[in-house]
Amino acid sequence: MTYTICEPCIDVKDKACIEECPVDCIYEGDRMLYIHPDECVDCGACEPACPVEAIFYEDDVPDEWKEFTPWNAEYFEDGVSGVGSPGGAAKVGASGVDHPKVAAWE
């Protein structure tokens, strides 16, 4: 299990969650942030830090945002962001790209 960042983060990217994450697993896309599912240790530090309540434990993602869980994971796959699994967001910085569904979100 992992945490998922959902729709309220799109075009906000407050980044308070990044400051609270002890394992540096929150990556910056162009329009929103993404939690790396293999790097997240499920500590939950990011969830209360989010000012727009965009972060949810995977089992608690509201129905209207369920699609964001696979999108967060797919963001790290080859051919989507190019980020892969670098072992920490600070190593790569902002990617400048989003999952295609987030990029097209209106």
N, C-alpha and C positions, 0 to 999 in steps of 0.2 A: 504494500500500500504506500501511498505518497500523498502529498498535497497538490492541489490543482489551482492555478490562477485562472479566473473566469472573466466574463465580459466587462464588469465594472472597471477593470484595469486598462481596457483599450483607450488609447489616447490620454491616459492619465499618468501612468508610470511614476508614481510618487517615490518609489525606491526605499521607503522606510523598511520594507521587508528585507531588502538586501543587507541593510545595516544590522538587522537582528539575526540573520542566518549564520549559525556557527560553522557551517561546512561549505559556504560559498557556492550553493547549488542553484541560485536564482540568476538567470541569464536575461539579458536585455535584447529584445527584438526591436523593430522599428516602432510599432504601435503599442506593444504590451510586453510584460515580463513573463518568463516561463520557468517552471521548476523542473530540473532534471530528475526524472523518476529513479534513476539508478544512483544518483549522488545524494538524494534527500534521505535523511535519517529519521524522518517522522517526529522531529522534536516539537513541532508546532510553534516555534518562536515567531515565525513569520505571520501567522494568522492574526493575532491581536495587533500587530504593528501596522496592518493595512488600513489606511484611513477610509477606503471606499468599500471595505468588506468584500474583496474580490477573491480571497483565498479560502479554500475549503479542503477539509480532509476528504480523500477520494470518495468515501462512502456517504459523505454529507453534501456533495455537490447538488444544488437545486436542480430539479428536472429540466428546467428551461436552459440550463447551461451544461448538461451532461456531456455534450459533444466536446467541451473544452478539455476533458480528461484525456482522450486519445490525442487531441491536437497538441497538448503539452508534450506528450511522449514523442509524437511524430515530428515535432519541431527539431528534435535532436538527431533524427535519422539522416543518412546520406541523401543528398539531393533536395533537402528542404532548407535548412539554415546553413549547412556546412559546418556547424559547431561540433557535432559528434559528442564524444565523451572526454573532454579535456581534463577533467578532474578539478574544476574550479572556474567560476565565471570571471574572476579577476584576470585570468590568463588570456582571455579572448576579448573582453570589453564588449561594447555594443556591436551586434551583428549587422544591423541595418536592414534586416529582413524579418518577415513574420511567416507563420504558417499560412499557406495560401487562403484558407478560410478566414483567418483574422485579417489578412491584408485586404480582403474583399468585403469585410464587415462594414455595414452602413449604420 
